[in-house]
């Protein structure tokens, strides 16, 4: 089982990575990519940073209430970042468009993560 400190650490590293990728996209790629590629990159960044902060929140919540569902929520958000944001970053940087098959799976993982977090909160009432 991942500790709450680990979720905060993973979330913080994911936030730092999002900041670096955002700066890279804004400065290095702005004139290199087509408009649709920049849109994919921005969408990947937006979801990446939001869900990285979500991992920090899961760690903070988990420090007070540690349920199995909180752990599942963390793994879902982390998996969603890899699948959703990773596939969009990849397409933006030139990987085959077939990688887009992973994007909706990442979206489902994000959705599941938030629902598992809600369930964990309601279980502790």
C-alpha positions in Angstrom: 0.0 0.0 0.0 1.3 3.5 -0.9 1.6 5.8 2.1 0.0 9.2 2.1 3.4 10.8 2.0 4.2 8.9 -1.2 1.1 10.2 -2.9 2.0 13.7 -2.0 5.5 13.1 -3.3 4.3 11.5 -6.5 1.8 14.4 -7.0 4.6 16.9 -6.4 6.9 15.3 -8.9 4.0 15.1 -11.5 3.3 18.8 -10.9 7.0 19.7 -11.5 7.0 17.6 -14.6 3.8 19.4 -15.8 5.5 22.8 -15.2 8.6 21.7 -17.2 6.4 20.3 -20.1 4.2 23.4 -20.1 7.3 25.6 -20.4 8.7 23.3 -23.1 5.5 23.4 -25.0 5.1 27.2 -24.7 8.6 28.1 -25.6 10.3 25.3 -27.6 7.3 23.9 -29.5 5.2 27.0 -30.2 6.6 27.5 -33.6 7.4 23.9 -34.3 4.0 22.2 -34.1 0.8 22.5 -36.1 -2.2 24.1 -34.4 -3.9 20.7 -33.7 -0.7 19.4 -32.1 -0.4 22.4 -29.9 -4.0 21.9 -28.9 -3.3 18.3 -27.9 -0.3 19.4 -26.0 -2.2 22.0 -24.1 -5.0 19.6 -23.3 -2.5 17.1 -22.0 -0.9 19.7 -19.8 -4.3 20.9 -18.4 -5.3 17.4 -17.4 -1.8 16.6 -16.2 -1.5 19.5 -13.8 -5.1 19.2 -12.5 -4.7 15.5 -11.7 -1.2 15.9 -10.3 -2.7 18.3 -7.8 -5.4 15.7 -7.2 -2.7 13.3 -6.2 -1.4 15.8 -3.7 -5.0 16.2 -2.4 -5.4 12.4 -2.1 -2.2 12.3 -0.1 -3.4 15.0 2.2 -6.8 13.3 2.6 -5.1 10.0 3.1 -3.1 11.4 6.0 -6.4 11.7 7.9 -8.5 8.9 6.5 -6.7 5.9 4.9 -9.2 3.7 3.1 -8.5 1.2 0.3 -10.7 3.4 -1.9 -8.3 6.3 -1.3 -5.5 4.2 -2.6 -7.5 3.0 -5.6 -8.3 6.7 -6.3 -4.6 7.6 -6.3 -3.7 4.8 -8.7 -6.6 5.7 -11.0 -5.5 9.3 -11.2 -1.9 8.3 -11.8 -2.8 5.8 -14.5 -5.1 8.4 -16.1 -2.2 10.9 -16.3 0.0 8.3 -18.0 -2.7 7.2 -20.4 -4.6 10.4 -21.1 -1.9 13.0 -20.9 0.8 10.7 -22.1 -1.0 9.7 -25.3 -1.8 13.4 -26.1 1.7 14.5 -25.4 2.9 11.6 -27.6 0.6 12.5 -30.5 1.6 16.2 -30.2 5.2 15.2 -30.5 4.7 13.0 -33.5 3.8 9.5 -32.3 1.3 7.7 -34.5 -2.3 8.8 -34.1 -3.2 5.2 -33.2 -1.9 6.0 -29.7 -5.1 8.0 -29.3 -6.8 4.7 -28.4 -5.3 5.2 -24.9 -6.8 8.6 -24.4 -10.4 7.5 -23.5 -9.0 4.8 -21.2 -7.1 7.5 -19.4 -10.3 9.6 -19.2 -12.1 6.6 -17.6 -9.3 6.2 -15.1 -9.6 9.9 -14.2 -13.3 9.5 -13.7 -12.9 6.4 -11.7 -10.3 8.1 -9.5 -12.6 10.9 -8.6 -15.5 8.5 -8.0 -13.3 6.3 -5.7 -12.2 9.4 -3.8 -15.8 10.4 -3.3 -16.7 6.9 -2.2 -13.8 7.0 0.3 -15.1 10.3 1.7 -18.7 9.0 2.0 -17.5 5.8 3.7 -15.7 7.8 6.4 -18.8 9.8 7.3 
